[in-house]
Amino acid sequence: MTAARLAALVAATLATGLIAGLFYGYANSVMPALNQTDDRTMIDVMQKINVVIINPVFMIGFIGTVGFSILAAALHLGKDQRTTLIWIGVGLAINIIAFAVTSGLNVPLNDQLAAAGDPSQIADLAKVRADFESTWVRWNIVRAVLHTLAFLVLSGALFVSGIQQGKASAAAPGPQAAQGQFAGQQGQFPGQPGAPTYR
């Protein structure tokens, strides 16, 4: 169970970090670069990005921010894992909010841009761009910040989990200690300190 808990928590943290990094990349490089291009280029590139990004690698990471976090939370149910569970719960809540921002705000804007059609056939490129770009960029920054916060919280969960595991290992006597204690008892004779007294 310990290995499964750790694997789920690592997967949740990794997925969250990857998606946070992806959206950070958009905010820090892709969108500022496209902002310097003409209307047709910007629309054309974003339409193509929105098509190619729907692939298994992205979807596993994107859905995994919530899915793996739920799995990690479920595996940490129990009194002895309560502290770690609190951290995971906070990270999960933030990931859900970020997921909702993407699904409810960025994706509809992507669909709206796709519905505009071939850029070479759009009559008013400036309007299509204005209806998309600034709003999409704003919400992308919001989701990038949220996923980054969730990544930090889940990293904290990993740290707390490691501390708890270390304490549990230190508290539990190892097999060698138990064998040594048994051997010491077997080697004692009546009359020695700590040895049983026979009457």
N, C-alpha and C positions, 0 to 999 in steps of 0.2 A: 504493500500500500504506500509506503514511503516513496518508493521509486515512481509510482504512478502520480502521486501528488506533485513531486518535483518536476516530472516531465510535463504535466499539464500546466504548471505555473510557468515553467521556462517557455513553453509554446505560446502561452498568452502574452508573456512579456516580449518575446521575439516578434510575434505578429504585430503587436502594438507599436513597437519600435520601428519596424519596417514601414508600416503605413504612415506613422508620424514623419519619418524621413522622406517618404514619397511626397507627401503634401508640403513639407518644408521645401523640397526641391522645386515644386511648382511655384511656391511663394517667393523663393529666393532667386530663381533663375529663369524658369520657363515663361512665366507670365510677364516678368519685366522685359524679357527679350521680345516676346510677341507684342508687347505694348509699343515697341518701336517700329513695328512693321505696318504696312498698309492694311486696309480693312479686309481685302480679299485674302491676303496671306494669313492674317490672323484667324479668320473664320475657317479657311481651308485646313490649316494645321490643327486647330482645335477639334474640328469634325473628325479628322483622321486619328488624333490621339484618343478621342472618346470611343472609337471603334476598336483600336488595337489593345487598349488597356483592359478590355473585358476578356481576360484569359485566365486559365486555371491558377497560375502563379499569383496573380493579383487577387483573385477571388478567395483563395485559401487564406491569404493574409488578411484581407479586408473583413471577411466573415469571421475569421479566426479571432479578431480583436474582441469580439463578443462571445463567440462559441467556445473558444479555449478558456476564456475568463469564467464562463459559466461552469465549465467542466472542472476547472481548478477550485472554484468555490464549493462545488458539490463534493469534491474529494477532501475538502478541509472542514467539513461539518464535524462537529464534536467539540467537547469542552477543552480538550488538550490542544486544539488547533485554533482556538477562538481568536487570539491576537492576529495570527496570520490571515484568518478569514475576514477580519475587519478590513485589513489592508486590501485584500482581493476584492471585497465588496465595493470599496470606494473606487478602485480602479475599474471595476466592471461598470459601475454607474456612469463614470466619466466616458468610458468607451461607448456605452449605449447612447449617450447624448451626442457624441461625435458621429456615431453611425447614423443617428437620426438627422443630423445636419446634412450629411452627404446624401442620404436617401430622399430627404424631404425638400432639400433646397438646391444642392449642386446638380443632382441627377435630372430633375425637371428642367433646369437651365440647359443641360446637355441635350436633352430631348428636344427642347425648343430650338436649339441651334441646328440640330440635325433636320428638323422639320422645315427649316428655311430652304433646304435643297442645295443644289450645286451652286457654289459661289459665283460661277460665271453666269448663272441665270438669275441671280438675286438683283432686283431692281434698286433697292436702297440698302447697300452694304453698310453704310454708316449707322443706320437705325438698328439693323440686326446686331451689329457689334455693340452698340450702346446699350441695348436691352440685355445683353449677355455679360459683357466683360467685367464691368466694375462690381456688379453684384456677385458674380461668380468668384472673383478674386477675394472679396471681403469674406464670404463664407468659407472659402478655402483656408484663409488665415485662421479663422475661428476653429475649424476642425483640426488644423495642424497643431494649434496650441492645446486643444483638448486632448488629442492623442498623445502629445508629448507629456502632458500632466499625468495621463493614465500610465504611460510608460514609467515615469518616475515613481508613481505609487506602487506599481507592480514590482519594480526593482526593489523598493522598500519591503514588499512582501517576501521576496526571495531572501533578503537579508535577515528579516525577522524569523523566517522559517529555518534558516541555517542556524541561528542562535538557539532556537527551541530544540532543534535536532541535536545540537552539541550538548545542551544541558541534559537532554534525555539520555544521551549516550554516556555522559559522565556519571549520571545517577545510577545507571544500571550496572551491576557488577558483571565483569566479563567472565567467560568460561575459565580462563587461567586462574583468576583470583579465587573463584569458587573451588577449583581443584586444589589450589595451594592451601586454602583453609581446611579442606577435607583431609589433605595429606598431613597437615600439622596436627590435626586432632588425632589422626591414626597413630602418629609417632609419639604421643604422650603416654606416660606411665603413671600409675597411681602414686600420689605423693608429689608429683611435679606441680609447679604453679599452673593453675588453669586446667589441670587434669581432673577427670571425674574421680570421686572417692567411692571406693567399694567397701561395703561392710557386710 
